[in-house]
Amino acid sequence: MTPSPRVDPWCRLLAPLLLAASVLCLPGCGKSPLLEYRNAELVNGKFYEAGANEPFSGKLVNVPYRQHLRDYPGASAIIHFLGIAYKINGLDLLNVRSVQAVCDLETDDGIVHGAVICRLPGETAVWLTVGFADGRPDGPLEVFEPQRGQLLMEVPMRDGQPTGELVINDLDSGNQRMVFRFEGGVGSGEELQFDPHTGNRVFMARLVNWRYEGELLRYAPDGKTLILRAQFQQGLQHGPEEHFYPDTGKPSLYLEWQRGFKDGRLRRWDQSGALVEDKIVQYEHTLQDLLHPVPPSTAAETTVPATDTAPELPAEVQRCVDAKVQAFRDERGADEPIRYDFIAEWEQDCRAGR
């Protein structure tokens, strides 16, 4: 019989202690180091633990979103569309609470790299998630309404720029409200908008380098009845603009444009189909013009007599639209351009009493 190997007595005494130590170690083994933001410092674009000589690699928590996670090439576009998402859903938290959001993130050699999860003040539910690679968003960016836990907006990110389809959802119905396409951080491709109640497509246009190009169409909530058709070239309205009554589909307005200027025939019909105005107009394209397709009295025009004239909008509808324009200016500033489709949507909402 082969003799058993001799075991040192010290090994017999230490073995149970070593086993216990290994068991105690297991829960914490393999975890990344954890660092509170208040104990970190940013030096030359890298996070360090305060007083450390080497950049921090691990999990950094309670990082202010506004100070450290909005400095990337596509940030302005994301903030712009996030503002749209909040506005069309009747939310007013964007400018107040999102700037105070705090985030948990992963760093590698001091650079943000990995998942970023942000929460609004006083909330435990997630507000925003996005992946980072080498200090820039790279992966799906998702924004939620924390109190409902619903997805509000999503867009793929690549090297800090939005790319692909940006989708804004309606929180009440769960339907898509808007789809906008990016190519390398630039708005290019099809833009679609949907009625929040029916889910039907009510707006369609194409952009090239942030500018409308070709035909712009708007439909009634049924998704079938055309209420607006316009033409654009390089972001300027060019060609006929046609409006139709949403309940009958009959024409209500025809207007000709030349490279961003109203220049040509203007015709208007009442709901019975009778022509009530027919004139030649030549005047400059301004915001006031967009709100009032009938040119002001100072505009140069030659009128072709018609049976009657009528204002573009009923007085109560016009007051409603003017109030929405003023609210936009109060929020964004007097110099912020108002998109053409915003005005058309406001007019439609005001006609419906919204």
N, C-alpha and C positions, 0 to 999 in steps of 0.2 A: 504494500500500500504506500502510495506517495504521501509523505508527511505534509501537513498543512503549513502554509507559509506563516512565519512568525509575525504577529502584529504588535507594533510598538504600543505600549500602554498609554502613551500620551495621545495617540490617535484615537484610542477608544474613548478617552475623556472628552476630546474636542469635537468628535463627529456629531453628537447631538446638538451642540452649540452652533456649529456651522450650518446644520440643516435648519435650525430655527431662524438663523439670520437670513438664510436664503428665502425662506417663506415670507418673512417680514419685508423683504426687499421687493417682492414681486409686484404689489400694487403700484409702485411708483416707477418701476423699471420701464424704460423705453419712452417715457413722456418727455415732451419738449419743455425746456425751461419756461417759466411763466414770469412776466414782468409787468408791473403796473405802470401806466403811462407817466404818472407823477414821479416815478423813480427812473425815468428815461430822459435822454437828451438827444437832440438831433444835431449832428455835426456833418457838414458837407454832404447833406442828403442821405445820411445813414443814421439809424437808431443805435444808441449805445446805452447800456446801463450806466447810470450816473457814476462818474469816476472811473469807469472801466477803460482799458486801453484798446480792446478789441470790439468790433461791431457785434451787436446782439443778434443771435439766431434763436428763434423760439416764438412763443406766443406773447403778443403785446396786447394788453386789454385797456379798455376805456380811453381809446384814442379819439380826440375830437375830429369829427368828420370834416368840418369846415376848414380846419387848419391844415390837414395832412392828406385828404383824400379827394380833393377837387382840383389838383394841380396836374392835369394831363391834357393832351391835345383836344380830345373830344368832350371835355367837361361842359363847355358852353352849350353845345347842342343837347346834351343830356339834360341840363338844367332847364333849357328852353322847353323841351317836350315834357319834362316832368311838370312844369308849370301849366302846360296845356292839360295834362292828365288830371291835375288837381282841379283846375278851373271847370272843365266840362263835367266833373263829378261833384261839383258843389262843395269842394273841400277848401278850407282856408288855412291849413296848417303848414303849408310849404315854407312860407317865408318866416314863420315864427319858430317852429320846432325843429325842422330838418337841419337848420344851421347849428342847432345845439345837439344833434345826434352824436352818440359815441359808438365806437366800433371796436371789435376784437379782430385781430389780424395775425397772420404769420409773417415772420421775417426770416430772411436768409442772408447772413453776412451784413445785417443792418438794412437790407432792402426789402420792401413789402413784396412778398412772393407767396402766393397761396390764397386760401379763402379769406374774404373779408365779410364780416357780418355786423350790421349796424342796427341800432335801436334808438327810438326816439326817447326823450326824457320821460321818465315815469312809466315806460312800457317794458314788458318782458318779452313780448312777441317781436319778431324780426320785422324791420322796416325795409332794409336794403341788403342784398347779397350780391357779390361779384367776385370773380377770381382775378388775381393779380399775377403778373409774371414780370420779373425784373423792374418792379416799381410802377407798372402801368396796368390798367385793366385789360384782361385778356381772358375772355370766356363770357358766359351768359351773365348779364346784369338784370336783376329782378327787383322791382319795388313793390311793396305790399302796403295795404291799409291795415295797420296792426290790430285795431279793435275788431275788425271783421275777419282778419286773416286771409283776405282776398288779394289775388295778384292784380296790381293796378297797371303796371307797365313792364315790358321786357324787351331787351334788345341784345344781340350778340356784340361783344367787343373784341377788337383785335389790335394789339399794340397801341392801346389807349384811344382808339377811334371806334365809333359805332359802325357796324357793317352788317348788311343784311336787313331783315325786316324788324322795324320797331312797331310794337303792338301796344295800344292803349285800350284797356277794358272798361266797360261800364259796370260799376260796382253794384247797382241795384238789380240789373237784369242778368249780369254775367256775360252779356254779349260783347263782342269786339266793337269798339267805338271808332278806332282809327288805325290804319296800317300805313306806315311810311317807310320808304326804302332808302338805305344808305349804301354807298359804294366808297369804301376807304375814307369814311368820315364826312362824305359829301352827300347832300340830298339829291339823289338821282334815281329815277325810276317811277313806278306807279304810286300815287297816293290815293287811298280809299278811305271813305268815312261811312259810318253805318248809323242807322236810326237806333237809339238806345232801347226803344220799346219793341219794334218789329224785328230788329236785326237785319233789315234789308239795307243794301248798299244805296246811299243817297248822294254820294259825291265821288267823282272819279276824275283824275287829272294825272299828267305825267310831268316830271321835273327833270331837267338836265342842269347839273351844277347849281342847284338851289333855285333855278328859274323855271317857271311854267313854260311848257313847250307843247303846242298843238291844242287839242280840244279839251275844254274843261266842262264837265257836265254835273248838274245837280238835279236830284229827283225828289219827289214827294215821299213821305214815309212808306208808301206801298212799294217803293223800289222800282216802279214801272213808269209812273207819270213824270215826264220830263218837265222841269220848271225853269231851268236855266241852261243855256248853251253859249259858250264864249270861246274865242280863239286867241292864242298867245304865240308870240315869236320872241325867243330869248328873254322871256320874263315880261315882255310888254304886250298889252292887249292890242291885237291887230286882226281886223276882220269883223264880221257881224257878231253882235251880242243879242241873244233872243231870250225873252222871258215868257213863261206860259202860266196860265191860271192852274193852280194845283187841283182844283175840284173838277175842272172840265178838260184841261189840257189845251185849251184854246190860247192863241197868242195874246199877250198883254203888252209887250214892248219889243221893238226892233231898233237897234242902234248900231251905227258903223264906227269902227275905230281904225286909226292909222298910226302904227308905231307908238302906242301909248297915249294918243290924243283922240278925243272924240271928233270925228271929221267925216261928215256925210249925212245920210238920211236918218231921221228919228221918226218912228211911227208908234202910236199907242192906240190900243183897242179897249173898249169896255167889256164887261163879262158877257154881254150879248153878242160880241163879235163886231160891233160897229166901230169904225175908225173914228177916233175922237181927236187925234192930233197927227199932223204930218208936216215935218219941217226939215230944213237942212241946218246942221249945227257945225260950228268950228270953234273949238275952245280947248283949253288945256286940261289935261287929266290931273285932278287933285282929289284929296280925300273927300272934300265937299261934293265933288262931282260924283264920286262913287255912291255917296249917300243920297244924292239928288240927281238922277239921270236927266231931268229937265234942266237945261242950262240956266244959269242966273241971268238976270236982266241985262247985265253988263256984257254978256258974251256976244260975239259977232254971230248973227244968225239971219237966215232968210227963211221966213215962214211960208209954208204952203197951206192955204186956208183949209180948215177941216170943220166938221160940224160942231165940235165942242172941244174944250180942254179940260184936263183933270189932273190933280196933283198925283205924284208918283205913289205916295203913301198916305193913308188916312192920318189925321193929326195925332190921334192917340198912339198909333203905331210908330209914327215918326218920333214922338217924344220918348217912346220906349227905346228905340234904336239909339237916339241921342244919349240917353242915360247909360246905355251899355258902352258906347264909345267913350263917354266921360269916365266911366268906371275903369275901362282899359287904360286910359291915359293916367288916371290917378295911381294905378298899380304899377304900370310899366314906364311912365314918363311921357312927356309930350312929344319927344323925338322918336319914340319907338314906332316903326311902321306897322300899320294894321293890315293884315293879310286880306286879300279880296274875299276869300271864302268865309272869313269870320263875319264880314258885313252881311253877306248873303244868309248865313246861318242866323245871325241876330234878327234880321228882317223876318225870316221864317218863324223864329221863336216868338217874336212880338205879334205877328199876325195870329199865332195860335194862343196868345195870352200868357206865354211863359216868360 
